[in-house]
Amino acid sequence: MEKPLVSVCCVAYNHAPYIRQALDGVLMQQTDFPFEVLVHDDASTDGTTDIIREYAAQYPNQIRPLYETENQYSKDNRVFKNLIYPHAKGKYFALLECDDFWCDSQKLQKQVTYMEAHPDCSGTFHAANWLRGDKVIKNDRHFSQEFDASPAQVIVGGGAFCHTSSLCFRREYAFDLPLFRRMDPIGDFSFEILLALRGKFHGFPEIMSCWRFSRPGSWTERTAKSLENQIRFNQMEIAELQELDRYTNYLYSTEIYYQISKDRCDLFSWGQLPFSEVKESFSHMRMCHMKLSRMRRCYDRLLRKHCRWMKQKT
């Protein structure tokens, strides 16, 4: 096989009901360049492994399976970074979790064509549909035209700014690991920020993938059901964002403390923080230059909401 220009990096664990749609969405891509498909199976127990073997046998020159005998995620082993990226050969990487899928056959071509023509582009993303079951409940389209997302926009957007299934980026940034990124409990939010910091992070308005939101057994669903997991996640995200603030020499403090304020408000509502720490976040934001009208509106809403909480608690 000719050396691939793109490595499509797929992760699978007990995705038997979904993985055929995921792999078919990758294999339907119409490109003028070769691409490889790395499919990592994290010791699935529901037949996912057999489906991957079937596809690997049918497409031996394109699909490269990576099988585990023990589940690595449960050991806190970062699957993309440690178990897939070292095997990838492409100049560009695209990501897909196998309960999601691509729904546009031109996705890879559009993203890679843009990056080939714009060396200052660190990565690309696009709009995605959010599915509950098989029903589209919303999408994350931000603009009606192509645009370059600034770090401030990505930070304010939080983890929902763009979905992992939409990312296609230069391989060097997969191995670019400043401390704030290593502290990210999930990995996608900090990586999107990194791409926006490193160059033009270019967005397409077309909906070219679908995210199965809160499906049974997903990380989102498990976290939502466990207050302990939610508390741990918020605490880790606050520490990550504070490190990002230092890393960027406080250039994006307003946006960063907007996110920290939301996390601290949640922790306060769960009885994990005194209101003084929530108030400190708001004070920090007031000292910053409020550049975005959206930031002002969000700040005002948070302040009103949590001042009511304070009155209820006292």
C-alpha positions in Angstrom: 0.0 0.0 0.0 1.2 3.5 -0.8 2.1 5.5 2.3 -1.1 7.0 3.6 -1.6 10.8 3.8 -4.1 10.4 6.5 -4.4 8.0 9.5 -7.9 7.5 10.7 -7.6 6.6 14.3 -10.6 4.6 15.7 -11.3 3.4 19.2 -13.8 0.7 20.0 -15.0 -1.0 23.2 -18.3 -2.9 23.2 -19.6 -1.1 20.2 -21.1 -4.0 18.4 -24.4 -2.3 17.7 -22.6 0.7 16.1 -19.3 -0.2 14.7 -20.4 -1.3 11.3 -21.9 2.2 10.7 -18.7 3.8 12.0 -16.4 1.8 9.7 -18.7 2.1 6.7 -18.7 5.9 7.2 -14.9 5.8 7.0 -14.6 3.4 4.1 -17.1 5.5 2.0 -14.7 8.5 2.0 -14.0 9.7 -1.5 -10.4 11.0 -1.6 -7.7 11.6 -4.1 -5.1 10.4 -1.6 -4.6 7.1 0.3 -5.6 6.8 3.9 -5.2 4.0 6.5 -7.7 3.0 9.2 -6.3 2.0 12.6 -9.0 0.3 14.7 -8.1 -0.3 18.3 -10.3 -2.7 20.2 -9.9 -2.4 24.0 -10.7 -6.1 24.8 -14.4 -5.9 23.9 -16.7 -8.6 25.2 -19.8 -8.2 23.1 -18.7 -9.3 19.6 -17.1 -6.0 18.5 -13.7 -7.8 18.1 -15.3 -10.3 15.6 -16.8 -7.5 13.5 -13.4 -5.8 13.4 -11.8 -9.0 12.2 -14.4 -9.3 9.5 -13.7 -5.8 8.2 -9.9 -6.3 8.4 -10.2 -9.5 6.4 -12.3 -7.7 3.8 -10.1 -4.6 3.6 -6.6 -5.9 4.4 -4.8 -3.1 2.6 -6.7 -0.3 4.4 -7.8 -1.5 7.9 -5.1 -2.2 10.5 -6.6 -3.7 13.6 -5.0 -3.3 17.1 -6.3 -5.8 19.6 -6.0 -5.8 23.4 -6.3 -8.8 25.7 -6.9 -6.6 28.7 -8.9 -3.4 28.9 -6.4 -0.5 28.8 -8.9 2.4 29.5 -9.6 0.9 33.0 -5.9 1.1 33.7 -5.9 4.9 32.8 -3.8 4.2 29.7 -4.5 6.9 27.1 -5.7 4.9 24.1 -5.2 7.5 21.3 -1.9 8.8 22.6 -0.2 5.6 23.8 -1.7 2.8 21.8 -2.8 4.2 18.4 -0.7 7.3 17.5 2.6 5.4 17.7 1.4 3.1 14.9 0.0 5.8 12.6 1.9 6.6 9.4 -0.1 9.6 8.1 0.8 13.2 7.8 -2.6 14.0 9.2 -4.7 12.2 11.8 -8.5 12.0 12.0 -10.3 10.7 15.0 -13.4 8.5 15.5 -14.9 6.7 18.5 -16.8 3.7 17.0 -20.2 4.5 18.6 -20.2 7.7 16.4 -20.0 7.9 12.6 -19.2 10.1 9.6 -22.1 11.0 7.4 -20.4 12.9 4.5 -18.3 11.1 2.0 -16.3 14.3 1.3 -15.3 14.9 4.9 -11.6 13.9 4.7 -11.1 15.4 1.3 -12.4 18.8 2.4 -10.4 18.9 5.5 -7.1 17.6 4.1 -7.4 19.8 0.9 -7.6 22.9 3.1 -4.6 21.9 5.3 -2.5 21.1 2.3 -3.2 24.5 0.9 -2.7 26.3 4.2 0.5 25.3 6.0 -0.4 27.7 8.9 -3.5 25.6 9.7 -2.9 23.3 12.7 -6.1 21.4 12.4 -9.7 21.4 11.2 -13.2 20.6 12.5 -16.8 20.7 11.3 -20.3 20.7 12.6 -21.8 17.5 14.0 -25.2 16.2 14.8 -26.0 15.1 18.4 -28.0 11.9 18.5 -30.0 10.4 21.3 -30.7 6.9 20.1 -31.2 7.5 16.4 -32.9 10.8 16.8 -31.0 14.1 16.1 -31.6 16.4 19.1 -29.4 19.3 18.0 -26.1 20.2 16.3 -23.0 22.2 17.2 -22.9 24.4 14.1 -21.5 27.8 15.1 -21.4 29.8 11.9 -22.9 29.6 8.4 -19.5 30.0 6.7 -16.0 28.6 7.1 -14.0 30.4 9.9 -10.9 30.2 12.0 -11.7 29.6 15.6 -9.7 31.6 18.1 -8.4 30.1 21.4 -10.9 32.4 23.2 -13.8 30.9 21.3 -12.7 27.4 21.9 -12.3 28.0 25.7 -15.7 29.7 26.0 -17.3 26.9 24.0 -16.0 24.3 26.5 -15.9 20.6 25.7 -18.9 21.0 23.4 -17.3 23.5 21.0 -16.7 20.8 18.5 -16.9 17.0 18.6 -14.0 14.6 18.5 -15.4 12.9 15.4 -14.9 16.2 13.5 -11.2 16.6 14.1 -8.5 16.2 11.4 -5.1 17.7 12.2 -1.4 17.7 11.6 0.3 14.7 13.2 2.9 16.7 15.1 0.2 18.1 17.4 -0.8 14.6 18.5 2.5 14.4 20.3 2.5 18.1 21.6 1.9 17.6 25.3 2.2 20.7 27.5 1.2 20.2 31.1 -2.3 21.6 30.8 -3.1 18.9 28.1 -1.6 16.1 30.2 -3.9 17.2 33.1 -7.1 17.0 31.0 -9.3 14.2 32.4 -10.7 13.5 29.0 -8.3 15.0 26.5 -10.5 16.5 23.7 -11.1 20.0 25.2 -7.5 20.7 25.9 -6.5 19.3 22.5 -8.9 21.7 20.7 -7.4 24.6 22.7 -3.9 23.5 21.7 -4.8 23.4 18.0 -6.2 26.9 18.3 -3.0 28.1 20.0 -0.7 26.5 17.5 -2.1 27.9 14.3 -5.3 28.4 12.4 -8.0 26.0 13.7 -10.3 26.0 10.7 -14.0 25.2 10.9 -16.4 24.0 8.3 -20.2 24.6 8.7 -21.2 21.4 7.1 -22.5 18.6 9.3 -20.2 15.7 8.5 -20.4 13.4 11.5 -22.8 12.3 14.2 -22.2 11.9 17.9 -24.3 9.5 20.0 -24.9 11.7 23.0 -25.2 9.9 26.4 -25.7 6.4 25.0 -25.9 3.7 27.6 -22.4 2.9 28.9 -20.8 6.0 27.5 -18.4 8.2 29.5 -21.0 11.0 29.5 -23.8 8.7 30.7 -21.6 7.1 33.4 -20.5 10.5 34.7 -24.0 12.0 34.7 -25.2 9.1 36.9 -22.4 9.5 39.5 -22.1 12.6 41.6 -18.6 11.4 42.7 -17.5 11.2 39.1 -18.9 14.7 38.4 -17.2 16.2 41.4 -13.8 14.6 40.4 -14.2 15.7 36.8 -14.9 19.4 37.8 -12.0 19.4 40.2 -9.6 18.1 37.6 -10.9 20.5 35.0 -10.4 23.5 37.3 -6.7 22.4 37.9 -6.2 22.0 34.1 -7.7 25.4 33.3 -5.6 27.1 36.0 -2.5 25.6 34.4 -3.7 26.7 31.0 -4.0 30.2 32.4 -0.3 30.1 33.4 0.8 28.5 30.2 -0.8 31.3 28.1 0.6 34.0 30.3 -2.9 35.0 31.4 -3.9 36.2 27.9 -7.2 34.3 28.1 -8.0 34.7 31.8 -11.5 36.1 31.2 -12.5 33.0 29.1 -10.7 30.6 31.4 -12.3 31.9 34.5 -15.7 31.8 32.9 -15.2 28.0 32.6 -13.7 27.8 36.1 -16.7 29.8 37.5 -19.1 27.3 36.0 -17.2 24.3 37.5 -17.0 26.0 40.9 -20.7 26.9 40.8 -21.4 23.2 40.3 -19.1 22.2 43.2 -20.8 24.8 45.4 -24.2 23.5 44.6 -23.0 20.0 45.5 -21.7 21.2 48.9 -18.0 20.8 47.9 -16.9 24.5 47.9 -17.6 27.6 50.0 -19.2 30.4 48.1 -16.1 32.5 48.7 -14.3 30.5 46.0 -17.1 31.0 43.6 -17.1 34.7 44.3 -13.3 34.7 43.8 -13.8 33.5 40.2 -16.3 36.2 39.5 -14.0 38.8 40.9 -11.2 37.6 38.7 -13.4 37.9 35.7 -14.4 41.4 36.7 -10.7 42.4 36.8 -10.2 41.1 33.2 -11.1 43.0 30.1 -14.5 41.6 29.1 -14.0 41.5 25.3 -17.1 39.5 24.3 -20.7 40.6 24.8 -21.6 36.9 25.1 -19.1 36.7 28.0 -20.9 39.6 29.7 -24.3 38.0 29.3 -23.0 34.6 30.5 -21.3 36.2 33.5 -24.4 38.1 34.5 -26.6 35.0 34.3 -24.1 33.0 36.4 -23.8 35.7 39.0 -27.6 36.1 39.4 -28.1 32.4 39.6 -25.5 31.7 42.2 -26.3 34.8 44.3 -29.7 33.2 44.7 -27.9 30.0 45.8 -26.0 32.0 48.3 -29.1 33.4 49.8 -30.7 30.0 50.0 -27.6 28.5 51.8 -27.3 31.3 54.4 
